[in-house]
Amino acid sequence: MSSIGTGYDLDTDTFSPDGRIFQVEYATKAVDNSGTAIGLLCRDGVVVGVEKTLISRMLVPGSNRRSMAVDIHAGLALTGLTADARQVISRARAECSEYKNSFGVPIEGRVLADRLAMYYHMFTLYWSLRPFGCSALVASYGDDGPQLFMIDPSGSSWGYYGCAIGKGRQVAKTELEKLDLGKLSCVEAVKAIAKIIHLVHDPTKDKIWELEMSWVCDASNRRFQPVPQDLLAQAEEEAKKQVGDSEKTKTTAMSE
């Protein structure tokens, strides 16, 4: 009975006999069903990219962003339920503001990730609450250098050189492991993320989508902001060409 959650998934403060909290697993599934998000820690900053699926062709391009600044030097990229993601963004901005008001300096990336992880975890402790159905990539570049963290719906937080979340995470992780993580420049990371997201995207399921990318790096004066449109367009063009050439090679190999 416990393997399917019957009787143990009515709230978040009940463990199944094998030690599982099913509502947290359901929240994780919501993340796994959403677009892929990738973050890369580079020698000169951090780059994040999100595969943003669109519900209509009438949406304004660039609206409903999935990566947003929470302070001058820090920002989040989220995948999962959009409404939950907005709540996490709001909390992150409050944490950044309160920290600066209290200590007079911008919040460190590690501290921001820890505080958001505790906020996530709080929603798994009480029967009257439900876990957030979104995961977050935290990117920052302060006096402590560039940092990248990932937070999942359980409230766990990890620091990464390269990380992928969402439905294409397994293939994306395989591609990330091929990169020289930690030594890439941010411009190189933009092109790498664009290629990987185009590779994992399934056009048969999500025909309308946008590639959204942001960075915080030396080129942006350590400000978290969208990647310049010309660089993004160039990266997408190269990514489509590389993915197309790869598909042609596979087709030729199979026919032989």
Salt bridges, closest charged atoms under 4 A:
ASP18 OD2 - ARG20 NH1 3.75
GLU25 OE1 - ARG20 NH2 2.85
ASP32 OD1 - ARG169 NH1 3.23
GLU51 OE2 - HIS201 ND1 2.65
ASP71 OD2 - HIS73 ND1 3.74
ASP84 OD2 - ARG130 NH1 2.88
GLU95 OE2 - ARG91 NH2 3.22
GLU95 OE1 - ARG115 NH1 3.17
GLU108 OE1 - ARG110 NH2 3.33
ASP114 OD2 - ARG110 NH1 3.88
GLU175 OE2 - LYS178 NZ 3.25
ASP206 OD2 - LYS167 NZ 2.19
GLU210 OE1 - LYS52 NZ 3.23
GLU212 OE1 - LYS52 NZ 3.26
GLU212 OE2 - ARG65 NH2 3.69
ASP218 OD1 - ARG222 NE 3.84
GLU236 OE1 - HIS198 NE2 2.96
GLU238 OE2 - LYS191 NZ 3.95
ASP245 OD2 - LYS241 NZ 3.31
